[in-house]
Every structure is written in C-alpha cells, then in structure tokens.
Amino acid sequence: MPLTDRDRAILDFEAEWRRHAGAKEEAIRADLGLSPARYYQLLGRLIDTTEAQQHDPMLVKRLRRLRDARRHERAVRAADAH
C-alpha cells in the first residue's frame, strides 16, 4: 500500500525536526496536529513498512537501529532485575 500524505509528513518531520525551534513534542503538535504518543505509535509502525524504507532508506535504517538498541537495553535491564 503506498504511503499516505500523513505517512510522508511523519517521515519528513522525523528527518528534519531538529531544524524546528523548541521541543520536539511541541513541534509534533504544531506541525502535524498529533499528540506525541500517537506520533510515535504511527512512526513505529511506519518504519516497518517497505514503502517507508523506499521513501527514506537512511532514516528508516537509523530509526530501526535506535529502536532495536532501546529494546536490547530494556531486555538487559529486565534480566538484571531478576
């Protein structure tokens, strides 16, 4: 299924958000009209799609790598807690 305008806007925002003044959460609300929680839900699903990979392969690869590293860190902390 092709990317929607919102999908492309989310990917483009994630690639460029550092150019915005202020906090990222404020920019998400102002630019995309989404709550930060909803934005991250959509972004998390989006980076697993082939279409997102084709749209911006470097961004998607970086975001997947960051997500995987966070998952690994959580798993290590959980294992250490037991």
Secondary structure in CASP SS format (residue, H / E / C, confidence):
PFRMAT SS
TARGET T0000
AUTHOR 0000-0000-0000
METHOD secondary structure of the structure
MODEL  1
M C 1.00
P C 1.00
L C 1.00
T C 1.00
D H 1.00
R H 1.00
D H 1.00
R H 1.00
A H 1.00
I H 1.00
L H 1.00
D H 1.00
F H 1.00
E H 1.00
A H 1.00
E H 1.00
W H 1.00
R H 1.00
R H 1.00
H C 1.00
A C 1.00
G C 1.00
A C 1.00
K H 1.00
E H 1.00
E H 1.00
A H 1.00
I H 1.00
R H 1.00
A H 1.00
D H 1.00
L H 1.00
G C 1.00
L C 1.00
S C 1.00
P H 1.00
A H 1.00
R H 1.00
Y H 1.00
Y H 1.00
Q H 1.00
L H 1.00
L H 1.00
G H 1.00
R H 1.00
L H 1.00
I C 1.00
D C 1.00
T C 1.00
T H 1.00
E H 1.00
A H 1.00
Q H 1.00
Q H 1.00
H H 1.00
D C 1.00
P H 1.00
M H 1.00
L H 1.00
V H 1.00
K H 1.00
R H 1.00
L H 1.00
R H 1.00
R H 1.00
L H 1.00
R H 1.00
D H 1.00
A H 1.00
R H 1.00
R H 1.00
H H 1.00
E H 1.00
R H 1.00
A H 1.00
V H 1.00
R H 1.00
A H 1.00
A H 1.00
D H 1.00
A H 1.00
H C 1.00
END
